Each structure stands twice: as C-alpha cells, then as structure tokens.
C-alpha cells in the first residue's frame, strides 16, 4: 500500500505504529486506495462500509414494494440475531 501511494515501503507501518501521521492529501489518497470516504474511515459503527455502500446503491434501484420486502427480510434477520443473543 505504501508503494501504491508513492511513499517508501515503511510509510504505512509508521502510521500504524503512530510514529508519524499522514498529510491530509495522503489521508485522502489512503481513503481512495481503500475505496472508502473519509467519514467512513472514522466511523467505528460500520463493520464494512464498502459493502453497506453497495447495498445502499442497489436499494436505490428498487420500487416501493421491493423495498418493503427487503426491509421485512432485514427486520427478520435482525430479530433472529437479537433472539440468538438473548439465549
């Protein structure tokens, strides 16, 4: 990744070890390399922002009835997950 960003091979390692920090320009290059937005980079609540963005993009092409079906499936999955957590 360091080399792909045009940096020396230990660049990302230095950032990971907090011995240096990227410039804002390089931070944006890192986000672009990872395929995420800067806000997604800092959002700890999302487990996989790239997949969530893909799902959202696909949802925008559905009609109201299809969205109702997808929403019901999601609620069912979340209900099963929440029930399993209680056991």
N, CA, C and O atoms as a printed pandas DataFrame, in Angstrom:
     atom_number atom_name residue_name chain_id  residue_number  x_coord  y_coord  z_coord
0              1         N          UNK        A               1    0.833   -1.187    0.000
1              2        CA          UNK        A               1    0.000    0.000    0.000
2              3         C          UNK        A               1    0.874    1.246    0.000
3              4         O          UNK        A               1    0.595    2.207   -0.717
4              5         N          UNK        A               2    1.922    1.227    0.798
5              6        CA          UNK        A               2    2.828    2.372    0.854
6              7         C          UNK        A               2    3.346    2.725   -0.526
7              8         O          UNK        A               2    3.319    3.889   -0.926
8              9         N          UNK        A               3    3.815    1.726   -1.254
9             10        CA          UNK        A               3    4.369    1.954   -2.585
10            11         C          UNK        A               3    3.290    2.427   -3.562
11            12         O          UNK        A               3    3.557    3.272   -4.417
12            13         N          UNK        A               4    2.080    1.890   -3.439
13            14        CA          UNK        A               4    0.979    2.306   -4.302
14            15         C          UNK        A               4    0.623    3.770   -4.081
15            16         O          UNK        A               4    0.116    4.437   -4.983
16            17         N          UNK        A               5    0.893    4.266   -2.870
17            18        CA          UNK        A               5    0.629    5.670   -2.556
18            19         C          UNK        A               5    1.802    6.571   -2.933
19            20         O          UNK        A               5    1.754    7.784   -2.732
20            21         N          UNK        A               6    2.847    5.969   -3.478
21            22        CA          UNK        A               6    4.017    6.743   -3.878
22            23         C          UNK        A               6    4.939    7.085   -2.723
23            24         O          UNK        A               6    5.689    8.059   -2.789
24            25         N          UNK        A               7    4.887    6.284   -1.663
25            26        CA          UNK        A               7    5.702    6.516   -0.476
26            27         C          UNK        A               7    6.717    5.386   -0.332
27            28         O          UNK        A               7    6.689    4.410   -1.081
28            29         N          UNK        A               8    7.619    5.534    0.650
29            30        CA          UNK        A               8    8.565    4.438    0.893
30            31         C          UNK        A               8    7.825    3.259    1.518
31            32         O          UNK        A               8    6.716    3.414    2.028
32            33         N          UNK        A               9    8.435    2.098    1.476
33            34        CA          UNK        A               9    7.733    0.862    1.864
34            35         C          UNK        A               9    7.318    0.797    3.331
35            36         O          UNK        A               9    6.448    0.000    3.683
36            37         N          UNK        A              10    7.918    1.616    4.191
37            38        CA          UNK        A              10    7.558    1.585    5.615
38            39         C          UNK        A              10    6.584    2.695    6.012
39            40         O          UNK        A              10    6.291    2.866    7.195
40            41         N          UNK        A              11    6.084    3.445    5.038
41            42        CA          UNK        A              11    5.223    4.599    5.325
42            43         C          UNK        A              11    3.984    4.220    6.142
43            44         O          UNK        A              11    3.726    4.812    7.190
44            45         N          UNK        A              12    3.227    3.246    5.668
45            46        CA          UNK        A              12    2.003    2.837    6.370
46            47         C          UNK        A              12    2.342    2.240    7.730
47            48         O          UNK        A              12    1.609    2.452    8.696
48            49         N          UNK        A              13    3.428    1.506    7.816
49            50        CA          UNK        A              13    3.847    0.943    9.098
50            51         C          UNK        A              13    4.097    2.042   10.121
51            52         O          UNK        A              13    3.731    1.889   11.286
52            53         N          UNK        A              14    4.706    3.137    9.713
53            54        CA          UNK        A              14    4.947    4.259   10.626
54            55         C          UNK        A              14    3.627    4.876   11.103
55            56         O          UNK        A              14    3.505    5.279   12.260
56            57         N          UNK        A              15    2.658    4.943   10.214
57            58        CA          UNK        A              15    1.345    5.476   10.593
58            59         C          UNK        A              15    0.663    4.516   11.569
59            60         O          UNK        A              15    0.104    4.952   12.576
60            61         N          UNK        A              16    0.704    3.222   11.282
61            62        CA          UNK        A              16    0.085    2.221   12.166
62            63         C          UNK        A              16    0.706    2.238   13.559
63            64         O          UNK        A              16    0.008    2.045   14.555
64            65         N          UNK        A              17    2.005    2.465   13.630
65            66        CA          UNK        A              17    2.704    2.490   14.916
66            67         C          UNK        A              17    2.693    3.860   15.588
67            68         O          UNK        A              17    3.321    4.063   16.628
68            69         N          UNK        A              18    1.965    4.801   14.972
69            70        CA          UNK        A              18    1.816    6.165   15.498
70            71         C          UNK        A              18    3.138    6.897   15.644
71            72         O          UNK        A              18    3.277    7.773   16.497
72            73         N          UNK        A              19    4.112    6.536   14.810
73            74        CA          UNK        A              19    5.375    7.273   14.839
74            75         C          UNK        A              19    5.357    8.416   13.832
75            76         O          UNK        A              19    6.237    9.277   13.849
76            77         N          UNK        A              20    4.343    8.425   12.945
77            78        CA          UNK        A              20    4.127    9.562   12.050
78            79         C          UNK        A              20    2.654    9.577   11.646
79            80         O          UNK        A              20    1.930    8.600   11.837
80            81         N          UNK        A              21    2.235   10.696   11.091
81            82        CA          UNK        A              21    0.854   10.860   10.650
82            83         C          UNK        A              21    0.852   11.319    9.198
83            84         O          UNK        A              21    1.758   12.037    8.775
84            85         N          UNK        A              22   -0.154   10.913    8.433
85            86        CA          UNK        A              22   -0.186   11.314    7.026
86            87         C          UNK        A              22   -0.625   12.775    6.883
87            88         O          UNK        A              22   -1.328   13.313    7.738
88            89         N          UNK        A              23   -0.203   13.389    5.810
89            90        CA          UNK        A              23   -0.729   14.712    5.473
90            91         C          UNK        A              23   -2.193   14.527    5.083
91            92         O          UNK        A              23   -2.630   13.402    4.839
92            93         N          UNK        A              24   -2.943   15.603    5.024
93            94        CA          UNK        A              24   -4.346   15.498    4.618
94            95         C          UNK        A              24   -4.444   14.934    3.204
95            96         O          UNK        A              24   -5.302   14.096    2.928
96            97         N          UNK        A              25   -3.574   15.386    2.312
97            98        CA          UNK        A              25   -3.595   14.893    0.948
98            99         C          UNK        A              25   -3.352   13.389    0.913
99           100         O          UNK        A              25   -4.040   12.665    0.193
100          101         N          UNK        A              26   -2.381   12.917    1.683
101          102        CA          UNK        A              26   -2.098   11.483    1.714
102          103         C          UNK        A              26   -3.242   10.720    2.388
103          104         O          UNK        A              26   -3.552    9.598    1.989
104          105         N          UNK        A              27   -3.865   11.314    3.396
105          106        CA          UNK        A              27   -5.029   10.686    4.033
106          107         C          UNK        A              27   -6.124   10.439    2.998
107          108         O          UNK        A              27   -6.734    9.370    2.976
108          109         N          UNK        A              28   -6.370   11.433    2.137
109          110        CA          UNK        A              28   -7.376   11.256    1.085
110          111         C          UNK        A              28   -6.955   10.175    0.093
111          112         O          UNK        A              28   -7.803    9.432   -0.402
112          113         N          UNK        A              29   -5.669   10.076   -0.201
113          114        CA          UNK        A              29   -5.171    9.004   -1.072
114          115         C          UNK        A              29   -5.373    7.637   -0.407
115          116         O          UNK        A              29   -5.723    6.663   -1.074
116          117         N          UNK        A              30   -5.152    7.572    0.896
117          118        CA          UNK        A              30   -5.360    6.314    1.631
118          119         C          UNK        A              30   -6.829    5.901    1.543
119          120         O          UNK        A              30   -7.135    4.739    1.276
120          121         N          UNK        A              31   -7.736    6.852    1.768
121          122        CA          UNK        A              31   -9.170    6.554    1.683
122          123         C          UNK        A              31   -9.537    6.088    0.277
123          124         O          UNK        A              31  -10.301    5.137    0.111
124          125         N          UNK        A              32   -8.994    6.759   -0.724
125          126        CA          UNK        A              32   -9.264    6.367   -2.109
126          127         C          UNK        A              32   -8.736    4.960   -2.372
127          128         O          UNK        A              32   -9.410    4.154   -3.013
128          129         N          UNK        A              33   -7.548    4.665   -1.886
129          130        CA          UNK        A              33   -6.955    3.335   -2.047
130          131         C          UNK        A              33   -7.844    2.267   -1.409
131          132         O          UNK        A              33   -8.019    1.185   -1.970
132          133         N          UNK        A              34   -8.406    2.571   -0.235
133          134        CA          UNK        A              34   -9.256    1.625    0.482
134          135         C          UNK        A              34  -10.678    1.578   -0.068
135          136         O          UNK        A              34  -11.449    0.683    0.279
136          137         N          UNK        A              35  -11.031    2.540   -0.925
137          138        CA          UNK        A              35  -12.373    2.577   -1.501
138          139         C          UNK        A              35  -13.433    3.049   -0.531
139          140         O          UNK        A              35  -14.586    2.625   -0.611
140          141         N          UNK        A              36  -13.048    3.934    0.397
141          142        CA          UNK        A              36  -13.986    4.455    1.378
142          143         C          UNK        A              36  -13.875    5.978    1.429
143          144         O          UNK        A              36  -12.891    6.556    0.966
144          145         N          UNK        A              37  -14.893    6.617    1.996
145          146        CA          UNK        A              37  -14.853    8.062    2.181
146          147         C          UNK        A              37  -14.140    8.376    3.498
147          148         O          UNK        A              37  -14.015    7.501    4.355
148          149         N          UNK        A              38  -13.674    9.608    3.665
149          150        CA          UNK        A              38  -13.056    9.979    4.952
150          151         C          UNK        A              38  -13.994    9.764    6.145
151          152         O          UNK        A              38  -13.547    9.337    7.209
152          153         N          UNK        A              39  -15.280   10.053    5.979
153          154        CA          UNK        A              39  -16.207    9.840    7.102
154          155         C          UNK        A              39  -16.351    8.355    7.418
155          156         O          UNK        A              39  -16.489    7.985    8.584
156          157         N          UNK        A              40  -16.322    7.500    6.399
157          158        CA          UNK        A              40  -16.380    6.059    6.631
158          159         C          UNK        A              40  -15.116    5.568    7.324
159          160         O          UNK        A              40  -15.169    4.622    8.110
160          161         N          UNK        A              41  -13.992    6.194    7.044
161          162        CA          UNK        A              41  -12.733    5.825    7.681
162          163         C          UNK        A              41  -12.836    5.955    9.198
163          164         O          UNK        A              41  -12.310    5.119    9.933
164          165         N          UNK        A              42  -13.515    7.003    9.667
165          166        CA          UNK        A              42  -13.594    7.267   11.102
166          167         C          UNK        A              42  -14.835    6.680   11.764
167          168         O          UNK        A              42  -14.963    6.749   12.987
168          169         N          UNK        A              43  -15.748    6.106   10.992
169          170        CA          UNK        A              43  -16.990    5.573   11.558
170          171         C          UNK        A              43  -16.764    4.172   12.100
171          172         O          UNK        A              43  -16.687    3.211   11.334
172          173         N          UNK        A              44  -16.657    4.052   13.419
173          174        CA          UNK        A              44  -16.444    2.751   14.057
174          175         C          UNK        A              44  -17.709    1.896   14.088
175          176         O          UNK        A              44  -17.635    0.692   14.337
176          177         N          UNK        A              45  -18.862    2.502   13.838
177          178        CA          UNK        A              45  -20.125    1.778   13.947
178          179         C          UNK        A              45  -20.431    0.886   12.766
179          180         O          UNK        A              45  -21.306    0.025   12.858
180          181         N          UNK        A              46  -19.736    1.068   11.661
181          182        CA          UNK        A              46  -20.000    0.264   10.472
182          183         C          UNK        A              46  -18.943   -0.821   10.347
183          184         O          UNK        A              46  -17.744   -0.544   10.372
184          185         N          UNK        A              47  -19.404   -2.059   10.212
185          186        CA          UNK        A              47  -18.448   -3.156   10.140
186          187         C          UNK        A              47  -17.798   -3.278    8.766
187          188         O          UNK        A              47  -16.653   -3.720    8.670
188          189         N          UNK        A              48  -18.499   -2.896    7.703
189          190        CA          UNK        A              48  -17.941   -2.983    6.361
190          191         C          UNK        A              48  -18.562   -1.890    5.493
191          192         O          UNK        A              48  -19.531   -2.144    4.777
192          193         N          UNK        A              49  -18.013   -0.677    5.552
193          194        CA          UNK        A              49  -18.628    0.453    4.842
194          195         C          UNK        A              49  -18.733    0.261    3.335
195          196         O          UNK        A              49  -19.664    0.779    2.718
196          197         N          UNK        A              50  -17.815   -0.459    2.736
197          198        CA          UNK        A              50  -17.866   -0.678    1.291
198          199         C          UNK        A              50  -19.077   -1.521    0.923
199          200         O          UNK        A              50  -19.784   -1.209   -0.035
200          201         N          UNK        A              51  -19.317   -2.583    1.675
201          202        CA          UNK        A              51  -20.491   -3.424    1.406
202          203         C          UNK        A              51  -21.779   -2.664    1.678
203          204         O          UNK        A              51  -22.743   -2.796    0.924
204          205         N          UNK        A              52  -21.809   -1.868    2.744
205          206        CA          UNK        A              52  -23.007   -1.086    3.047
206          207         C          UNK        A              52  -23.314   -0.090    1.938
207          208         O          UNK        A              52  -24.476    0.104    1.582
208          209         N          UNK        A              53  -22.284    0.540    1.393
209          210        CA          UNK        A              53  -22.481    1.485    0.298
210          211         C          UNK        A              53  -23.026    0.756   -0.929
211          212         O          UNK        A              53  -23.904    1.278   -1.616
212          213         N          UNK        A              54  -22.513   -0.448   -1.212
213          214        CA          UNK        A              54  -23.010   -1.232   -2.344
214          215         C          UNK        A              54  -24.478   -1.610   -2.153
215          216         O          UNK        A              54  -25.276   -1.524   -3.086
216          217         N          UNK        A              55  -24.823   -2.024   -0.945
217          218        CA          UNK        A              55  -26.216   -2.383   -0.657
218          219         C          UNK        A              55  -27.114   -1.170   -0.842
219          220         O          UNK        A              55  -28.175   -1.265   -1.460
220          221         N          UNK        A              56  -26.692   -0.036   -0.308
221          222        CA          UNK        A              56  -27.493    1.188   -0.450
222          223         C          UNK        A              56  -27.682    1.546   -1.922
223          224         O          UNK        A              56  -28.788    1.883   -2.345
224          225         N          UNK        A              57  -26.606    1.472   -2.695
225          226        CA          UNK        A              57  -26.687    1.786   -4.126
226          227         C          UNK        A              57  -27.691    0.858   -4.805
227          228         O          UNK        A              57  -28.487    1.313   -5.626
228          229         N          UNK        A              58  -27.667   -0.424   -4.482
229          230        CA          UNK        A              58  -28.626   -1.367   -5.068
230          231         C          UNK        A              58  -30.051   -1.060   -4.629
231          232         O          UNK        A              58  -30.982   -1.183   -5.425
232          233         N          UNK        A              59  -30.231   -0.667   -3.389
233          234        CA          UNK        A              59  -31.573   -0.355   -2.890
234          235         C          UNK        A              59  -32.206    0.821   -3.614
235          236         O          UNK        A              59  -33.427    0.874   -3.760
236          237         N          UNK        A              60  -31.400    1.752   -4.064
237          238        CA          UNK        A              60  -31.952    2.940   -4.745
238          239         C          UNK        A              60  -32.611    2.583   -6.072
239          240         O          UNK        A              60  -33.335    3.405   -6.634
240          241         N          UNK        A              61  -32.379    1.383   -6.583
241          242        CA          UNK        A              61  -32.968    0.964   -7.857
242          243         C          UNK        A              61  -34.251    0.157   -7.681
243          244         O          UNK        A              61  -34.849   -0.274   -8.667
244          245         N          UNK        A              62  -34.679   -0.053   -6.442
245          246        CA          UNK        A              62  -35.880   -0.840   -6.184
246          247         C          UNK        A              62  -37.110    0.056   -6.083
247          248         O          UNK        A              62  -37.006    1.232   -5.734
248          249         N          UNK        A              63  -38.274   -0.513   -6.391
249          250        CA          UNK        A              63  -39.513    0.238   -6.206
250          251         C          UNK        A              63  -40.005    0.066   -4.766
251          252         O          UNK        A              63  -39.397   -0.668   -3.986
252          253         N          UNK        A              64  -41.084    0.730   -4.419
253          254        CA          UNK        A              64  -41.582    0.748   -3.039
254          255         C          UNK        A              64  -41.917   -0.649   -2.524
255          256         O          UNK        A              64  -41.597   -0.980   -1.383
256          257         N          UNK        A              65  -42.557   -1.469   -3.352
257          258        CA          UNK        A              65  -42.932   -2.828   -2.931
258          259         C          UNK        A              65  -41.685   -3.674   -2.667
259          260         O          UNK        A              65  -41.629   -4.424   -1.692
260          261         N          UNK        A              66  -40.695   -3.547   -3.538
261          262        CA          UNK        A              66  -39.453   -4.300   -3.349
262          263         C          UNK        A              66  -38.723   -3.845   -2.085
263          264         O          UNK        A              66  -38.153   -4.662   -1.361
264          265         N          UNK        A              67  -38.743   -2.539   -1.827
265          266        CA          UNK        A              67  -38.110   -2.027   -0.606
266          267         C          UNK        A              67  -38.801   -2.574    0.640
267          268         O          UNK        A              67  -38.140   -2.885    1.631
268          269         N          UNK        A              68  -40.138   -2.692    0.593
269          270        CA          UNK        A              68  -40.877   -3.257    1.722
270          271         C          UNK        A              68  -40.443   -4.700    1.983
271          272         O          UNK        A              68  -40.290   -5.110    3.134
272          273         N          UNK        A              69  -40.247   -5.461    0.918
273          274        CA          UNK        A              69  -39.821   -6.855    1.063
274          275         C          UNK        A              69  -38.423   -6.927    1.665
275          276         O          UNK        A              69  -38.180   -7.693    2.598
276          277         N          UNK        A              70  -37.502   -6.124    1.125
277          278        CA          UNK        A              70  -36.130   -6.126    1.642
278          279         C          UNK        A              70  -36.120   -5.705    3.106
279          280         O          UNK        A              70  -35.398   -6.286    3.916
280          281         N          UNK        A              71  -36.913   -4.703    3.444
281          282        CA          UNK        A              71  -36.970   -4.240    4.829
282          283         C          UNK        A              71  -37.503   -5.331    5.751
283          284         O          UNK        A              71  -37.013   -5.490    6.869
284          285         N          UNK        A              72  -38.492   -6.077    5.297
285          286        CA          UNK        A              72  -39.036   -7.175    6.107
286          287         C          UNK        A              72  -37.976   -8.259    6.313
287          288         O          UNK        A              72  -37.860   -8.811    7.407
288          289         N          UNK        A              73  -37.206   -8.564    5.271
289          290        CA          UNK        A              73  -36.142   -9.555    5.394
290          291         C          UNK        A              73  -35.098   -9.085    6.405
291          292         O          UNK        A              73  -34.654   -9.859    7.252
292          293         N          UNK        A              74  -34.711   -7.822    6.312
293          294        CA          UNK        A              74  -33.716   -7.272    7.245
294          295         C          UNK        A              74  -34.230   -7.344    8.676
295          296         O          UNK        A              74  -33.506   -7.758    9.580
296          297         N          UNK        A              75  -35.479   -6.941    8.879
297          298        CA          UNK        A              75  -36.048   -6.998   10.230
298          299         C          UNK        A              75  -36.079   -8.432   10.741
299          300         O          UNK        A              75  -35.819   -8.677   11.919
300          301         N          UNK        A              76  -36.397   -9.385    9.858
301          302        CA          UNK        A              76  -36.390  -10.797   10.254
302          303         C          UNK        A              76  -34.994  -11.262   10.646
303          304         O          UNK        A              76  -34.827  -11.968   11.641
304          305         N          UNK        A              77  -34.001  -10.871    9.870
305          306        CA          UNK        A              77  -32.622  -11.245   10.193
306          307         C          UNK        A              77  -32.179  -10.628   11.512
307          308         O          UNK        A              77  -31.529  -11.286   12.324
308          309         N          UNK        A              78  -32.526   -9.383   11.720
309          310        CA          UNK        A              78  -32.153   -8.718   12.974
310          311         C          UNK        A              78  -32.874   -9.332   14.159
311          312         O          UNK        A              78  -32.308   -9.436   15.247
312          313         N          UNK        A              79  -34.115   -9.739   13.956
313          314        CA          UNK        A              79  -34.868  -10.395   15.025
314          315         C          UNK        A              79  -34.236  -11.713   15.408
315          316         O          UNK        A              79  -34.138  -12.038   16.591
316          317         N          UNK        A              80  -33.805  -12.476   14.417
317          318        CA          UNK        A              80  -33.146  -13.761   14.685
318          319         C          UNK        A              80  -31.824  -13.535   15.392
319          320         O          UNK        A              80  -31.467  -14.281   16.304
320          321         N          UNK        A              81  -31.100  -12.511   14.976
321          322        CA          UNK        A              81  -29.813  -12.210   15.611
322          323         C          UNK        A              81  -30.040  -11.796   17.061
323          324         O          UNK        A              81  -29.338  -12.256   17.961
324          325         N          UNK        A              82  -31.022  -10.927   17.282
325          326        CA          UNK        A              82  -31.292  -10.468   18.646
326          327         C          UNK        A              82  -31.788  -11.596   19.521
327          328         O          UNK        A              82  -31.452  -11.645   20.704
328          329         N          UNK        A              83  -32.583  -12.512   18.970
329          330        CA          UNK        A              83  -33.049  -13.665   19.739
330          331         C          UNK        A              83  -31.892  -14.596   20.095
331          332         O          UNK        A              83  -31.836  -15.131   21.202
332          333         N          UNK        A              84  -30.979  -14.783   19.159
333          334        CA          UNK        A              84  -29.813  -15.648   19.411
334          335         C          UNK        A              84  -28.920  -15.026   20.494
335          336         O          UNK        A              84  -28.331  -15.753   21.294
336          337         N          UNK        A              85  -28.814  -13.698   20.531
337          338        CA          UNK        A              85  -28.007  -13.020   21.539
338          339         C          UNK        A              85  -28.594  -13.206   22.935
339          340         O          UNK        A              85  -27.859  -13.212   23.923
340          341         N          UNK        A              86  -29.916  -13.359   23.018
341          342        CA          UNK        A              86  -30.574  -13.472   24.325
342          343         C          UNK        A              86  -30.404  -14.876   24.918
343          344         O          UNK        A              86  -30.484  -15.057   26.133
344          345         N          UNK        A              87  -30.169  -15.866   24.052
345          346        CA          UNK        A              87  -30.081  -17.261   24.536
346          347         C          UNK        A              87  -28.800  -17.544   25.238
347          348         O          UNK        A              87  -28.582  -18.666   25.697
